[in-house]
């Protein structure tokens, strides 16, 4: 158990802040269809 009674609250607030932080939109290219290999 942490000796600081507010340590748990601070950790929860930090985790919640990270979870609610706006994430930068990463533009990913459209997934390419898998290339088919001809057998023969």
N, C-alpha and C positions, 0 to 999 in steps of 0.2 A: 504494500500500500504506500502511495506517495505520502510524504510527511506534509506536503503543502496541500491543504484541502481544495485549493482552487486550481491545482495543476490539471485535474481531470477536466474541469470546466474550460480551462484555456485550451487544452488539447481538442476538446469537442468544438470550440469556437473556431480554432484554426482549421480543423478538418472541414467544417461547414463552409468557411470562407473559401477554401480551395475548391470545394465541390461546386459552390455557386458562382465562382469567378467566371466571367465571360471568356470563352475559349476563342482564340484567333481562328478564323475560318481558313482551313487549308484547302485550297482548290486542287483536287486530285483529278488527273485525266480519266476519262471514261475507261472502264475496264475493257481491254482488248479481248475479242473472242480467241480462244485457244487455237493455235495453228495446227491443222491436221496434217499428219505425215502419211504419205502414201506408202503402203507396204507392197513391194513388188518391183 
